């Protein structure tokens, strides 16, 4: 999925992931890690929504690929997903009516549209974004956003909240029992995924988004995992094969977890890699 460059609000349908951002504890360390891993460059903007009033934008070949800011003392850290909406005020009302909770906004961000931060009905942090006409977000190429899973303990609550909010169709692609994994679709095209966390996670693991980054097949998941280690990160799950490609789950030096995937290495059935709880300290 790619929104392309200079995408106008009118051509970004409601319910499309339109941005990703990292709330971190050490901005300099995070920037160095992701620059080394994904060849990102950084610019700093003013942002009244962050604790420091500062927001760093990563670019790849001049196209924005994601954001980074220092998390507040009581705020969540890690990667989050922003989902496009036509009006943030209406989205905020829907969040409340569907059992979620607005935590910030709606508010305007200079030159970047309007946002509302929320906790959804299953307890995961999410941002709804009303992007401006000049919106750009790099996807569909190596070292950029490839997709995201909402990892939750309550699949029914997540399906109800997001499918009512965005008119998604939910389609189970696991067996619903040993693997409760669903895709959310708009007009038969998957835009996001929802996973009910299994025994590989501790029962008290908070709901969260798992953000995936696409890899160049010439590099692959194994090399990316090794590079993450050399850059001071960690390999949470060793590279393994899936029906979507060969992937690995990594963590940056701050402990924020994300996934990398090489879509050229597709197999039937799921790999048997041992999965560790990325939130087990």
C-alpha beads as a LAMMPS data file, in Angstrom:
LAMMPS data file: protein, C-alpha beads

281 atoms
280 bonds

1 atom types
1 bond types

-500.0 500.0 xlo xhi
-500.0 500.0 ylo yhi
-500.0 500.0 zlo zhi

Masses

1 110.0

Atoms # bond

1 1 1 0.000 0.000 0.000
2 1 1 1.348 3.382 -0.962
3 1 1 -0.190 6.810 -0.706
4 1 1 2.412 8.133 -3.129
5 1 1 3.846 11.608 -2.963
6 1 1 1.992 14.884 -2.429
7 1 1 -1.192 12.936 -1.682
8 1 1 -4.244 15.187 -1.292
9 1 1 -6.731 14.710 1.538
10 1 1 -9.493 13.955 -0.953
11 1 1 -7.610 10.926 -2.316
12 1 1 -6.683 9.445 1.078
13 1 1 -9.706 7.353 2.068
14 1 1 -10.811 7.298 5.669
15 1 1 -9.290 4.370 7.542
16 1 1 -5.920 4.246 5.761
17 1 1 -2.691 4.178 7.823
18 1 1 -1.184 7.529 6.879
19 1 1 1.710 7.981 9.311
20 1 1 3.831 6.218 11.932
21 1 1 5.746 7.712 14.807
22 1 1 8.027 6.685 17.620
23 1 1 7.760 8.007 21.163
24 1 1 11.221 7.449 22.641
25 1 1 13.301 8.244 25.718
26 1 1 16.522 9.187 23.926
27 1 1 15.985 11.085 20.674
28 1 1 19.636 11.120 19.593
29 1 1 20.107 7.382 20.126
30 1 1 16.882 6.543 18.289
31 1 1 17.785 8.762 15.348
32 1 1 21.236 7.190 15.059
33 1 1 19.791 3.665 15.189
34 1 1 17.145 4.147 12.505
35 1 1 19.474 6.176 10.311
36 1 1 21.900 3.268 10.379
37 1 1 19.239 0.635 9.813
38 1 1 17.022 2.369 7.235
39 1 1 19.185 5.206 5.800
40 1 1 16.777 7.798 7.169
41 1 1 17.663 11.480 7.468
42 1 1 16.104 13.740 10.086
43 1 1 14.717 17.259 10.263
44 1 1 13.234 18.933 13.338
45 1 1 9.908 20.783 13.365
46 1 1 7.894 22.632 15.976
47 1 1 5.018 20.585 17.399
48 1 1 2.768 21.779 20.239
49 1 1 1.532 18.233 20.887
50 1 1 4.887 16.861 22.126
51 1 1 6.284 17.283 25.665
52 1 1 9.314 19.192 24.340
53 1 1 7.532 21.111 21.570
54 1 1 9.926 19.412 19.145
55 1 1 9.219 16.745 16.529
56 1 1 11.714 14.995 14.217
57 1 1 10.658 13.822 10.765
58 1 1 12.517 10.985 9.050
59 1 1 12.908 11.162 5.291
60 1 1 14.099 8.655 2.722
61 1 1 15.200 10.142 -0.589
62 1 1 13.463 13.338 0.459
63 1 1 10.062 11.738 1.188
64 1 1 8.759 11.682 4.798
65 1 1 8.821 8.155 6.235
66 1 1 7.836 8.653 9.897
67 1 1 8.159 10.785 12.987
68 1 1 9.949 10.742 16.328
69 1 1 9.563 12.658 19.572
70 1 1 10.619 12.343 23.201
71 1 1 7.963 10.666 25.289
72 1 1 6.690 12.387 28.406
73 1 1 7.446 11.045 31.873
74 1 1 4.024 9.384 32.114
75 1 1 3.388 8.905 28.413
76 1 1 3.633 5.679 26.398
77 1 1 6.745 4.881 24.394
78 1 1 7.113 2.809 21.237
79 1 1 5.783 2.870 17.701
80 1 1 2.221 3.942 16.961
81 1 1 0.038 4.139 13.869
82 1 1 -1.907 7.140 12.594
83 1 1 -5.107 6.468 10.657
84 1 1 -6.650 8.966 8.249
85 1 1 -10.004 10.576 8.993
86 1 1 -11.908 13.294 7.106
87 1 1 -12.612 15.257 10.323
88 1 1 -10.874 14.767 13.672
89 1 1 -13.744 16.331 15.629
90 1 1 -16.159 13.713 14.309
91 1 1 -13.585 10.972 14.950
92 1 1 -13.276 12.097 18.585
93 1 1 -17.039 11.786 19.033
94 1 1 -17.022 8.309 17.525
95 1 1 -14.159 7.239 19.782
96 1 1 -16.194 8.133 22.866
97 1 1 -19.369 6.489 21.583
98 1 1 -17.564 3.247 20.698
99 1 1 -15.965 2.756 24.100
100 1 1 -12.616 4.436 23.520
101 1 1 -11.153 7.514 25.192
102 1 1 -9.672 10.698 23.741
103 1 1 -6.360 11.556 25.414
104 1 1 -5.267 14.624 23.414
105 1 1 -6.946 17.006 21.015
106 1 1 -8.428 17.518 18.594
107 1 1 -5.686 19.984 17.787
108 1 1 -3.943 21.528 14.793
109 1 1 -0.287 20.841 13.982
110 1 1 1.411 23.601 11.953
111 1 1 1.541 22.630 8.261
112 1 1 0.566 19.034 9.071
113 1 1 -3.198 19.011 9.541
114 1 1 -5.223 18.078 12.615
115 1 1 -4.887 15.173 15.047
116 1 1 -6.605 13.482 17.930
117 1 1 -4.856 10.968 20.201
118 1 1 -6.989 8.224 21.692
119 1 1 -7.056 4.887 23.471
120 1 1 -9.250 2.442 21.579
121 1 1 -11.844 0.104 23.077
122 1 1 -9.260 -2.620 23.712
123 1 1 -6.724 -0.306 25.354
124 1 1 -4.260 0.449 22.528
125 1 1 -2.982 3.942 21.781
126 1 1 -3.901 5.241 18.327
127 1 1 -3.815 8.586 16.531
128 1 1 -6.427 9.801 14.061
129 1 1 -5.105 12.291 11.561
130 1 1 -6.836 14.725 9.237
131 1 1 -3.956 15.284 6.798
132 1 1 -3.433 18.443 4.730
133 1 1 -3.631 18.604 0.958
134 1 1 0.172 18.387 0.673
135 1 1 0.447 15.189 2.713
136 1 1 3.361 12.853 1.914
137 1 1 4.160 9.449 3.393
138 1 1 6.709 7.053 1.920
139 1 1 5.465 3.465 1.689
140 1 1 5.754 0.537 -0.668
141 1 1 9.540 0.654 -0.999
142 1 1 12.474 -0.735 1.009
143 1 1 13.095 0.901 4.412
144 1 1 9.566 2.302 4.654
145 1 1 6.280 1.339 6.310
146 1 1 4.830 -1.941 5.050
147 1 1 1.883 -2.566 7.379
148 1 1 0.804 -2.929 10.994
149 1 1 -0.834 -5.398 13.353
150 1 1 -2.938 -4.379 16.333
151 1 1 -1.908 -6.866 19.012
152 1 1 -4.739 -7.182 21.527
153 1 1 -6.257 -9.483 24.128
154 1 1 -9.805 -8.795 22.937
155 1 1 -10.283 -9.369 19.226
156 1 1 -14.045 -8.828 19.344
157 1 1 -13.681 -5.406 20.996
158 1 1 -11.020 -4.353 18.481
159 1 1 -13.085 -5.544 15.515
160 1 1 -16.195 -3.745 16.766
161 1 1 -14.376 -0.463 17.440
162 1 1 -12.460 -0.157 14.166
163 1 1 -15.012 -1.764 11.854
164 1 1 -17.740 0.551 13.134
165 1 1 -15.441 3.568 13.001
166 1 1 -14.149 2.959 9.471
167 1 1 -16.615 0.509 7.964
168 1 1 -13.865 -2.089 7.649
169 1 1 -14.721 -5.652 6.739
170 1 1 -13.008 -8.083 9.131
171 1 1 -11.782 -11.350 7.625
172 1 1 -10.299 -14.133 9.743
173 1 1 -7.090 -15.490 8.209
174 1 1 -6.129 -17.639 11.186
175 1 1 -8.230 -20.576 12.354
176 1 1 -9.828 -18.357 15.013
177 1 1 -8.758 -20.665 17.825
178 1 1 -5.047 -21.520 17.901
179 1 1 -4.369 -18.453 15.715
180 1 1 -6.826 -15.561 15.957
181 1 1 -5.477 -13.284 13.229
182 1 1 -7.738 -11.099 11.094
183 1 1 -7.327 -8.575 8.330
184 1 1 -9.353 -5.381 8.077
185 1 1 -10.326 -4.526 4.524
186 1 1 -11.661 -1.567 2.575
187 1 1 -13.288 -2.605 -0.704
188 1 1 -11.642 -6.038 -0.480
189 1 1 -8.151 -4.586 0.060
190 1 1 -6.463 -5.230 3.448
191 1 1 -5.297 -2.054 5.176
192 1 1 -4.504 -3.262 8.727
193 1 1 -4.339 -6.494 10.712
194 1 1 -5.517 -7.563 14.170
195 1 1 -3.898 -10.324 16.251
196 1 1 -5.094 -11.785 19.556
197 1 1 -1.896 -12.324 21.527
198 1 1 -1.208 -15.959 22.310
199 1 1 0.834 -17.771 24.931
200 1 1 4.062 -16.219 23.611
201 1 1 2.971 -13.034 25.401
202 1 1 2.537 -12.570 29.131
203 1 1 -1.109 -12.086 30.167
204 1 1 -0.338 -8.554 31.363
205 1 1 1.235 -7.445 28.045
206 1 1 -0.501 -4.193 27.056
207 1 1 -2.315 -3.936 23.708
208 1 1 -0.025 -2.333 21.142
209 1 1 0.713 -1.851 17.449
210 1 1 3.395 -3.867 15.686
211 1 1 4.749 -1.775 12.826
212 1 1 6.395 -3.551 9.860
213 1 1 9.106 -2.109 7.633
214 1 1 9.783 -3.447 4.149
215 1 1 13.257 -4.719 3.271
216 1 1 15.156 -4.905 0.015
217 1 1 15.313 -8.606 -0.962
218 1 1 19.024 -8.151 -1.689
219 1 1 19.482 -7.407 1.991
220 1 1 16.858 -9.616 3.637
221 1 1 15.646 -10.103 7.193
222 1 1 18.703 -12.017 8.393
223 1 1 21.128 -9.248 7.454
224 1 1 18.824 -6.576 8.886
225 1 1 18.641 -8.437 12.184
226 1 1 22.422 -8.650 12.358
227 1 1 22.756 -4.957 11.583
228 1 1 20.257 -4.064 14.313
229 1 1 22.472 -5.853 16.826
230 1 1 25.557 -3.972 15.662
231 1 1 23.665 -0.684 16.011
232 1 1 22.847 -1.386 19.659
233 1 1 19.419 -2.909 19.196
234 1 1 18.168 -6.429 19.876
235 1 1 16.636 -9.352 18.026
236 1 1 13.400 -10.248 19.818
237 1 1 12.423 -12.979 17.349
238 1 1 14.986 -14.513 15.012
239 1 1 14.152 -14.348 11.281
240 1 1 11.478 -16.841 10.248
241 1 1 9.315 -17.588 7.214
242 1 1 5.638 -16.668 6.847
243 1 1 3.045 -16.589 4.056
244 1 1 3.776 -12.844 3.774
245 1 1 7.566 -13.062 3.620
246 1 1 10.607 -13.711 5.773
247 1 1 10.473 -11.479 8.835
248 1 1 12.120 -10.743 12.161
249 1 1 11.008 -8.821 15.230
250 1 1 13.599 -6.329 16.466
251 1 1 13.988 -3.748 19.204
252 1 1 15.828 -0.432 19.094
253 1 1 18.259 0.649 21.872
254 1 1 15.336 2.171 23.772
255 1 1 13.497 -1.175 23.755
256 1 1 10.796 -0.182 21.258
257 1 1 9.730 -3.209 19.235
258 1 1 9.084 -3.340 15.477
259 1 1 9.208 -5.852 12.636
260 1 1 11.074 -6.063 9.330
261 1 1 9.894 -8.149 6.409
262 1 1 11.238 -9.314 3.050
263 1 1 8.116 -9.894 0.932
264 1 1 10.076 -11.841 -1.703
265 1 1 10.579 -14.820 0.655
266 1 1 7.015 -16.178 0.792
267 1 1 6.209 -19.701 1.994
268 1 1 3.041 -21.669 2.625
269 1 1 2.219 -21.990 6.300
270 1 1 3.879 -20.324 9.248
271 1 1 7.411 -20.844 10.492
272 1 1 8.191 -22.498 13.791
273 1 1 10.436 -19.834 15.270
274 1 1 10.362 -19.547 19.036
275 1 1 8.690 -16.265 19.893
276 1 1 9.682 -14.310 22.984
277 1 1 7.435 -11.777 24.684
278 1 1 8.814 -8.408 23.498
279 1 1 7.440 -6.802 26.664
280 1 1 9.069 -9.254 29.088
281 1 1 11.738 -7.319 30.969

Bonds

1 1 1 2
2 1 2 3
3 1 3 4
4 1 4 5
5 1 5 6
6 1 6 7
7 1 7 8
8 1 8 9
9 1 9 10
10 1 10 11
11 1 11 12
12 1 12 13
13 1 13 14
14 1 14 15
15 1 15 16
16 1 16 17
17 1 17 18
18 1 18 19
19 1 19 20
20 1 20 21
21 1 21 22
22 1 22 23
23 1 23 24
24 1 24 25
25 1 25 26
26 1 26 27
27 1 27 28
28 1 28 29
29 1 29 30
30 1 30 31
31 1 31 32
32 1 32 33
33 1 33 34
34 1 34 35
35 1 35 36
36 1 36 37
37 1 37 38
38 1 38 39
39 1 39 40
40 1 40 41
41 1 41 42
42 1 42 43
43 1 43 44
44 1 44 45
45 1 45 46
46 1 46 47
47 1 47 48
48 1 48 49
49 1 49 50
50 1 50 51
51 1 51 52
52 1 52 53
53 1 53 54
54 1 54 55
55 1 55 56
56 1 56 57
57 1 57 58
58 1 58 59
59 1 59 60
60 1 60 61
61 1 61 62
62 1 62 63
63 1 63 64
64 1 64 65
65 1 65 66
66 1 66 67
67 1 67 68
68 1 68 69
69 1 69 70
70 1 70 71
71 1 71 72
72 1 72 73
73 1 73 74
74 1 74 75
75 1 75 76
76 1 76 77
77 1 77 78
78 1 78 79
79 1 79 80
80 1 80 81
81 1 81 82
82 1 82 83
83 1 83 84
84 1 84 85
85 1 85 86
86 1 86 87
87 1 87 88
88 1 88 89
89 1 89 90
90 1 90 91
91 1 91 92
92 1 92 93
93 1 93 94
94 1 94 95
95 1 95 96
96 1 96 97
97 1 97 98
98 1 98 99
99 1 99 100
100 1 100 101
101 1 101 102
102 1 102 103
103 1 103 104
104 1 104 105
105 1 105 106
106 1 106 107
107 1 107 108
108 1 108 109
109 1 109 110
110 1 110 111
111 1 111 112
112 1 112 113
113 1 113 114
114 1 114 115
115 1 115 116
116 1 116 117
117 1 117 118
118 1 118 119
119 1 119 120
120 1 120 121
121 1 121 122
122 1 122 123
123 1 123 124
124 1 124 125
125 1 125 126
126 1 126 127
127 1 127 128
128 1 128 129
129 1 129 130
130 1 130 131
131 1 131 132
132 1 132 133
133 1 133 134
134 1 134 135
135 1 135 136
136 1 136 137
137 1 137 138
138 1 138 139
139 1 139 140
140 1 140 141
141 1 141 142
142 1 142 143
143 1 143 144
144 1 144 145
145 1 145 146
146 1 146 147
147 1 147 148
148 1 148 149
149 1 149 150
150 1 150 151
151 1 151 152
152 1 152 153
153 1 153 154
154 1 154 155
155 1 155 156
156 1 156 157
157 1 157 158
158 1 158 159
159 1 159 160
160 1 160 161
161 1 161 162
162 1 162 163
163 1 163 164
164 1 164 165
165 1 165 166
166 1 166 167
167 1 167 168
168 1 168 169
169 1 169 170
170 1 170 171
171 1 171 172
172 1 172 173
173 1 173 174
174 1 174 175
175 1 175 176
176 1 176 177
177 1 177 178
178 1 178 179
179 1 179 180
180 1 180 181
181 1 181 182
182 1 182 183
183 1 183 184
184 1 184 185
185 1 185 186
186 1 186 187
187 1 187 188
188 1 188 189
189 1 189 190
190 1 190 191
191 1 191 192
192 1 192 193
193 1 193 194
194 1 194 195
195 1 195 196
196 1 196 197
197 1 197 198
198 1 198 199
199 1 199 200
200 1 200 201
201 1 201 202
202 1 202 203
203 1 203 204
204 1 204 205
205 1 205 206
206 1 206 207
207 1 207 208
208 1 208 209
209 1 209 210
210 1 210 211
211 1 211 212
212 1 212 213
213 1 213 214
214 1 214 215
215 1 215 216
216 1 216 217
217 1 217 218
218 1 218 219
219 1 219 220
220 1 220 221
221 1 221 222
222 1 222 223
223 1 223 224
224 1 224 225
225 1 225 226
226 1 226 227
227 1 227 228
228 1 228 229
229 1 229 230
230 1 230 231
231 1 231 232
232 1 232 233
233 1 233 234
234 1 234 235
235 1 235 236
236 1 236 237
237 1 237 238
238 1 238 239
239 1 239 240
240 1 240 241
241 1 241 242
242 1 242 243
243 1 243 244
244 1 244 245
245 1 245 246
246 1 246 247
247 1 247 248
248 1 248 249
249 1 249 250
250 1 250 251
251 1 251 252
252 1 252 253
253 1 253 254
254 1 254 255
255 1 255 256
256 1 256 257
257 1 257 258
258 1 258 259
259 1 259 260
260 1 260 261
261 1 261 262
262 1 262 263
263 1 263 264
264 1 264 265
265 1 265 266
266 1 266 267
267 1 267 268
268 1 268 269
269 1 269 270
270 1 270 271
271 1 271 272
272 1 272 273
273 1 273 274
274 1 274 275
275 1 275 276
276 1 276 277
277 1 277 278
278 1 278 279
279 1 279 280
280 1 280 281
